[in-house]
């Protein structure tokens, strides 16, 4: 079964993801100084991606 053309990744489009993965949110929060050591990575607040 072939993949629908709209689902194929294309480097020419260049769209950015608006949603970060959990490890990316933790890394971003650490860089901003909001992350506390020992905190659970579950239930994180939404964060805007760094541009």
N, C-alpha and C positions, 0 to 999 in steps of 0.2 A: 504494500500500500504506500502510495507516495504522500509526501507532506504538502499541505496546502501552501501556496506561494506567500500568503500573508504571515505564515508562521516561520518562514525561513529567515535566519539572521542575515542582515545585509550591512556591511560596513559603510556603505554609501549613505545610509539613512542618518546615522550618527545621533540617534535619540538617546537621551540620558534616562536612567532609571529614576523614578520618583520615590521608590521605596528602598530602604537600606535593609540589609540582612542583619541579624542580631549581632554578629561579631563586628560588623561595620559600625553599628550604633554604639557599641561599647567602646570601640577604638576612638570614635568621634567624641564621645562624652569624656574619655580620658584626656584627650587633647584639649578640651574646653575646661577641664578641671572640675567637672560635675560628678564624675564617677567616684564612688567611695569603695575602698577595698573591702572585700568580704560580702558585697551586695549580690543578691541573686540576679542573674541575667534575664530572668523571666519577668514579664510585665513592665518592660521598659517604656518610657514615654516616647512619643514619635519625635523624630529629629529631622530637620531639613538637611539634605546632602550638602557637603562643602562644595563650593563652586570653584 
